[in-house]
Amino acid sequence: MTVLPEAPSARGPLSLSERAYAAVQDKLIMLDIPPMSPIDEVGLVAELGVGRTPVREALKRLEVDRLVVSYARRGTFATAVDITDLAYISEIRVQLEPLAARRAADGTGAETRAELRELADATEGLDVPSLTRDELMRWDLRVHRSIYRAAGNPHLEDTLVRYDNLATRIFCLFLDRMPDFVSHVEEHAGLLRTIADGDADGAARRARQHVQGFEKAVRAVI
């Protein structure tokens, strides 16, 4: 049985629906549920150890996130990973990622700055070639989530998480063909340090270049 995640929450313990949402979302982002495959509600109920209601509520939220799609009389399916969506996703991220980085650099307190520096140190210490695809992707998600949270705007954070999830699915699909993932990871360390140093302009510039570089790298291997 899969252990449902207990993510920290300012609202207290997560409900079963929220925990089911996080667990299924992770499977969709990491392509453990392959694109366009049917969602096995009964299987998820058994795997997650919850009732059908929490799973169905989670799937409704995931449909809003564009991670699943439901069809009358056919059921619910994981959405396709469509490379034509890359330009649309990047168009949004190239505007909002720099905004989040700028806000984080401008408004982050000493404690959060220290946490971002520690994350930068840990990022620089990664032995990237030895990491699995899932480990690399989870680290990428961790870095971006830390920046979004540091921006201090929950609405901006929610929006960026949604589009970063969609970008990560594309990343997972093409990672094996991308020859220079090490530099992509190294960019994270520089971005985190620039934010921690309070350099708002530099942070915004690095965030924009990071998103643009990601799109360019994916297109180079299509």
Residue, then its C-alpha position, 0 to 999 in steps of 0.5 A: m500500500t502506498v503511504l499518503p504524503e503528509a506535507p506540512s500545512a499551516r492549516g493543520p493535518l491534510s484531509l484524506s482528499e488533500r492527501a489523495y490529491a498529492a499522491v495522485q498528482d505526484k504519480l501524474i507529474m512523474l509519469d508513473i501514470p503514463p500520459m493518456s492512460p486510463i485512471d484506475e479509481v478502484g486501484l487507487v483506492a486500494e493503493l492509497g488506502v482511502g475511500r472512493t470519495p477522496v479519490r474522486e475529489a482529488l481527480k476533480r481537482l486534478e482535472v482543473d490542473r489539466l493533469v487528467v481529463s474526464y469523458a462521459r461514459r469513457g472515464t478519466f484519463a491522464t492528459a497527453v504530454d503535448i509538446t505544442d503546449l510547451a510554448y504556451i506554458s513557457e509564455i506564462r512561466v517566463q513572466l511569472e518565474p522572474l516575478a516570483a524570484r524578484r519578490a523572494a529577493d526583495g521580501t525574504g527574511a533572514e531565516t528564509r535566506a539562510e534556508l535558500r543558501e543551504l539549498a544552494d549548497a546542497t544543490e552544488g553538492l549533488d552528484v548529478p550523473s548518479l541520480t535517477r530521473d525521479e531524484l533529479m525531478r524531485w530536486d528540481l521541484r523542491v528548488h522551484r517550490s522553495i522559491y515560490r514559497a519565498a515569494g510570499n504570494p499564495h496566489l502566485e505560488d499556486t499558479l506557478v506550481r500548476y504550470d511547473n507541474l505541467a513543465t515537469r511532465i514534459f521534462c520527464l518525457f525528454l530528460d533521457r535525451m537531454p545531454d547537459f542536465v548538469s548545467h540546468v541543476e547548476e543554474h538552480a544554485g546560482l538562482l538561489r544564491t542571487i535571491a538569498d543575496g537580495d539581488a532582485d534584478g539579478a534573480a529575475r534575470r536568472a529566472r527568465q534565462h532558466v525558463q528560456g533555457f529549458e524550452k530551448a533544451v527540450r526543443a533541441v531534442i525533439 
